[in-house]
Amino acid sequence: MSHTVVAELVAAVMKVEVAVGQRVSAEDPVVILESMKMEIPVLAEVSGAVAEIVVAAGDVVNDGDPLVVIAPDGR
């Protein structure tokens, strides 16, 4: 079962910090969002491999929009 990292606010995607297939640990930054001139790192909530990147730099996301899909370790 995959885990989807979602946006928690309306923001612009500044940078995607990961690539498909890359291994991440819980608390690793996966996307950097920008809202009201503040950079907000979005962190992985689980360890695993990045299965899909849903957004790109320049996209605008809303609260609850998917950002990155992670295939968790051990599942």
N, C-alpha and C positions, 0 to 999 in steps of 0.2 A: 504494500500500500504506500502511495506517495504522500508527501507532506508539501502543502502549498504555503509559501510565505506571502502574506498579503500586506497591502498598504494600510496604515492606520490613520491616514489623514489625506486631504487633498493636497497634492504636491506635484512638482515637475521632477522627472527622473534626470539627475545630473550625470550619473555614471553607473554602469553595471560593473561590479567588482569581480564577477566570476564568469566562467565559460562552461558550456555543456561538457559533462564528463569530469569536471574538476571535483576533487574531494573537498568537503568543507566540514568543519567542526561546529558544534553548537556555539553560538556567540560570535562566529566569524561574520564580518560584514559582507552582504551579498549585493546590495544596491545602496547608492547614496541618493537621497531625495533632497529637494530644495523647496522650502516653504517660507515665505516672508523673509527672504535673504539669509535663512539659516540652513546649514547643511545638516541633514538628519540621516545617520547610518541606520539601515535596516539589517538586523542580524538574523542569521540562521537560527532556528529554534531546535534543530536536530542535527546530528552528524550523519553524513552520507555523501552521495554523489549527486551533482546537479544534473537533473534529467531534462529540464526545459527552462529556457529564459523567455518569459512572456512579454517583457517590456524592453525598450531601447532608450538610449539617452535622448532627451527632448520630449518624450511622451509625458502626458499629464495623466495622473492617476487619481482615483477617488478612494475614499475609505472603503476597504474590503476588496479592492481590485487585486487580482493575483499578480505577483511579481516574478517569482522563481519557484520551480517545482523541484523538490529534493527527494531522491529515493533513499530512505533511511537505511542505516547499517542494520544488519541482523534481521531483515524482513524479506 
